[in-house]
Amino acid sequence: MTHNVNETGYEQRSPGEHQTYDQLRAMPEFAELRRRYAAFVVPATLVFVLWYFLYVVMSNWAPGFMGTQVVGNINVALIFGLLQFVTTFGIAWLYARYMNRSVDPLARELEARFNGGPR
């Protein structure tokens, strides 16, 4: 198969070259797959970014609170920082669980259709 590259460096494809993908993308199940993916990713990203910015804002504009000693030399800022790691791993675990339950079964079905396998 030959590939034509235009002057911008992008590959030019003939209209029918990706017909199977275009058909798959037009299926309502594919739209549902994208909806399910976005239903987790968008809120999770928003919550994490807001949580991260809360940490940054509090560190810059509430240093007295963030410097409050909780136990020994452990202060609120250190706890917030460690909770960033806990949150990251928690979101990754929830993501894997959600994808395995809600997205992957539909993705496998679409893959089987795309590859011409059994439904």
KEKE-3310 file (N, C-alpha, C; in steps of 0.2 Angstrom, whole numbers, plus 5000, padded with zeros to 4 digits):
npx = (5004:5003:5008:5002:5009:5006:5010:5011:5015:5006:4998:4989:4974:4964:4946:4939:4948:4947:4935:4929:4932:4925:4912:4911:4912:4901:4891:4879:4883:4896:4896:4890:4900:4910:4903:4902:4915:4919:4910:4916:4929:4929:4922:4931:4944:4941:4938:4950:4959:4954:4955:4969:4973:4967:4976:4987:4983:4980:4993:4999:4991:4987:4997:4998:4988:4991:5004:5001:5004:5001:5004:5018:5031:5023:5013:4999:5001:5009:5001:4991:4999:5003:4990:4988:4995:4988:4975:4978:4982:4970:4960:4966:4963:4949:4946:4951:4943:4930:4931:4933:4921:4911:4915:4924:4917:4908:4918:4925:4915:4913:4925:4926:4916:4922:4933:4927:4923:4914:4898)
npy = (4994:5011:5027:5043:5059:5075:5092:5097:5087:5078:5063:5058:5051:5039:5041:5029:5022:5021:5016:5006:5010:5022:5018:5011:5022:5029:5021:5019:5013:5016:5029:5028:5022:5032:5041:5035:5034:5048:5051:5047:5052:5066:5072:5066:5071:5085:5086:5081:5091:5103:5099:5099:5112:5118:5114:5121:5134:5136:5134:5145:5156:5154:5151:5150:5142:5130:5128:5123:5113:5096:5083:5081:5085:5085:5093:5102:5105:5095:5084:5087:5086:5073:5067:5070:5061:5049:5052:5052:5038:5033:5038:5032:5018:5018:5022:5011:5001:5006:5007:4993:4988:4996:5001:4993:4980:4984:4990:4979:4972:4980:4980:4967:4967:4976:4969:4959:4948:4936:4942)
npz = (5000:4996:5002:5001:5004:5009:5006:5019:5027:5031:5030:5015:5012:5002:4999:5002:5010:5024:5026:5034:5047:5047:5046:5058:5067:5065:5071:5083:5095:5096:5098:5111:5118:5118:5125:5138:5141:5143:5153:5164:5164:5162:5174:5184:5180:5182:5195:5201:5196:5202:5216:5216:5213:5224:5234:5230:5230:5244:5249:5245:5249:5261:5271:5285:5290:5282:5288:5300:5314:5315:5320:5329:5318:5307:5296:5290:5277:5273:5274:5265:5253:5253:5252:5239:5232:5236:5231:5217:5215:5219:5210:5198:5201:5202:5189:5182:5186:5183:5169:5166:5169:5163:5150:5143:5140:5130:5121:5117:5110:5099:5094:5090:5080:5071:5067:5061:5068:5079:5085)
capx = (5000:5007:5005:5004:5010:5005:5015:5011:5018:5001:4996:4983:4971:4959:4940:4937:4953:4945:4928:4926:4932:4920:4906:4911:4912:4894:4887:4876:4887:4902:4894:4889:4907:4913:4899:4903:4922:4919:4906:4921:4935:4928:4922:4937:4949:4939:4939:4957:4962:4951:4959:4976:4973:4966:4982:4992:4980:4981:5000:5001:4988:4985:5002:4997:4984:4995:5009:4998:5007:4996:5007:5025:5033:5019:5009:4993:5003:5012:4996:4988:5003:5002:4984:4988:4997:4982:4970:4980:4981:4962:4957:4968:4960:4942:4946:4952:4937:4925:4932:4932:4914:4906:4917:4928:4913:4906:4923:4926:4910:4914:4931:4924:4912:4927:4938:4923:4922:4907:4895)
capy = (5000:5017:5032:5050:5064:5081:5097:5099:5082:5074:5058:5059:5044:5039:5041:5023:5018:5019:5015:5002:5014:5027:5015:5010:5028:5031:5017:5022:5010:5019:5036:5027:5021:5038:5045:5032:5036:5055:5052:5046:5055:5073:5073:5064:5076:5091:5085:5081:5098:5107:5097:5101:5119:5120:5113:5126:5141:5136:5134:5152:5161:5152:5148:5149:5136:5125:5126:5121:5106:5091:5078:5082:5089:5084:5099:5101:5105:5088:5079:5088:5084:5065:5065:5071:5054:5045:5054:5050:5031:5031:5039:5026:5012:5019:5022:5004:4997:5008:5004:4986:4986:5000:5003:4987:4975:4987:4991:4972:4970:4984:4977:4960:4969:4979:4964:4954:4942:4935:4947)
capz = (5000:4995:5006:4999:5009:5006:5008:5026:5030:5033:5025:5012:5011:4998:5003:5004:5013:5030:5026:5040:5053:5046:5047:5065:5070:5064:5075:5090:5100:5096:5102:5118:5120:5119:5131:5144:5143:5145:5159:5170:5163:5163:5181:5187:5179:5185:5203:5203:5195:5207:5222:5216:5214:5231:5237:5228:5233:5251:5250:5243:5252:5268:5274:5292:5290:5279:5292:5307:5316:5317:5325:5329:5313:5302:5296:5286:5270:5271:5274:5259:5248:5253:5249:5231:5229:5237:5226:5211:5214:5220:5203:5194:5203:5200:5182:5179:5188:5179:5162:5165:5170:5159:5144:5140:5136:5123:5116:5114:5105:5093:5091:5086:5074:5067:5065:5057:5072:5081:5089)
cpx = (5004:5004:5007:5004:5010:5010:5016:5014:5013:4999:4989:4980:4965:4952:4938:4942:4951:4938:4925:4926:4926:4913:4905:4909:4904:4889:4885:4880:4893:4901:4893:4895:4910:4910:4901:4910:4922:4915:4911:4926:4935:4927:4928:4943:4947:4940:4946:4961:4960:4955:4966:4977:4971:4972:4987:4990:4981:4988:5002:4998:4985:4991:5002:4994:4988:5001:5007:5001:5001:4998:5014:5027:5029:5014:5003:4996:5006:5006:4992:4992:5003:4996:4983:4990:4991:4977:4972:4979:4973:4959:4959:4964:4952:4941:4946:4945:4931:4925:4931:4925:4909:4908:4920:4923:4910:4912:4925:4921:4911:4920:4930:4920:4917:4931:4934:4922:4915:4904:4893)
cpy = (5006:5022:5039:5055:5070:5086:5099:5093:5077:5069:5059:5052:5045:5039:5035:5019:5016:5019:5011:5006:5020:5024:5013:5016:5030:5027:5020:5019:5013:5026:5034:5025:5027:5042:5042:5034:5043:5055:5050:5051:5063:5075:5072:5069:5083:5091:5085:5088:5103:5106:5099:5108:5122:5119:5119:5133:5141:5137:5141:5157:5160:5148:5146:5143:5130:5123:5124:5114:5102:5086:5079:5087:5088:5089:5098:5101:5098:5083:5080:5085:5076:5063:5066:5064:5049:5046:5051:5042:5029:5032:5034:5020:5012:5019:5015:5000:4999:5006:4997:4984:4990:5001:4997:4982:4978:4988:4984:4970:4974:4982:4971:4962:4972:4974:4958:4948:4941:4941:4945)
cpz = (5000:4999:5002:5004:5006:5008:5015:5030:5032:5028:5022:5010:5006:5002:5005:5008:5020:5031:5032:5046:5053:5048:5055:5069:5070:5068:5081:5096:5101:5100:5109:5121:5122:5125:5138:5146:5146:5151:5165:5169:5164:5170:5185:5186:5182:5192:5205:5202:5200:5214:5222:5216:5221:5235:5236:5230:5240:5253:5249:5247:5259:5271:5281:5293:5288:5284:5299:5308:5318:5322:5324:5323:5307:5302:5291:5278:5268:5270:5267:5253:5248:5250:5242:5228:5230:5232:5219:5210:5215:5213:5198:5195:5201:5193:5179:5181:5184:5171:5161:5166:5165:5152:5140:5137:5130:5118:5113:5109:5099:5090:5087:5080:5069:5063:5061:5061:5074:5085:5096)
residu = (MET:THR:HIS:ASN:VAL:ASN:GLU:THR:GLY:TYR:GLU:GLN:ARG:SER:PRO:GLY:GLU:HIS:GLN:THR:TYR:ASP:GLN:LEU:ARG:ALA:MET:PRO:GLU:PHE:ALA:GLU:LEU:ARG:ARG:ARG:TYR:ALA:ALA:PHE:VAL:VAL:PRO:ALA:THR:LEU:VAL:PHE:VAL:LEU:TRP:TYR:PHE:LEU:TYR:VAL:VAL:MET:SER:ASN:TRP:ALA:PRO:GLY:PHE:MET:GLY:THR:GLN:VAL:VAL:GLY:ASN:ILE:ASN:VAL:ALA:LEU:ILE:PHE:GLY:LEU:LEU:GLN:PHE:VAL:THR:THR:PHE:GLY:ILE:ALA:TRP:LEU:TYR:ALA:ARG:TYR:MET:ASN:ARG:SER:VAL:ASP:PRO:LEU:ALA:ARG:GLU:LEU:GLU:ALA:ARG:PHE:ASN:GLY:GLY:PRO:ARG)
# end
